[in-house]
């Protein structure tokens, strides 16, 4: 077999193409993993950042279409238990909700308020996102 043999040339060319493809696989795989982690963090940052009263209240306000409260969610006894508030326009007062937050930052809130107006839902739920931690929802529109 000589260097001018078409089979040898074809095999060398195929080997070079495989080597070039293998050079691309590793960076693409790393970029894919980094993108996945960043997206996961953007949608569920709570396992890394934790829950704080302001971020939870911000998420709570957005989910309940609440704009009037000046309160911050308060931690309660028990892991992941909070007390948050929704402003009731019809009564001009803040209605408390008992809120349970899971480790991924998703929450469910229920109220025990005796009078439930049209603007107050008996149960609401949502998840804390990076927009809530950074308080960017109002700025984005």
C-alpha angles and dihedrals in degrees: 000000000000132000088253093058109119092221092054091047091049092049092048091048091049091048091051092049091050090050091051091049091049089054089057097046097067097050091044091050091049091048090049093051092047091049091049092051092048092050091047090050092048093054100034110023095147098091087060103031099032128217122296128179096247095050092046092048090048091052090044092051093051093048093047094041085238118160104159108066122107093185130104121220111264125217116243133197112287129051112288095006119134141165115225133175138226121194112236109211093195093057097027091228140102118261117210123229127196105227129195117198123195125211092266092057098255115135144189123204128196128183128214093194109143095220114051112194127197091264094052119076116205090224132018133172141187145138132259110244133185087265089062093049090050094035091229102139095091091048092050092050 
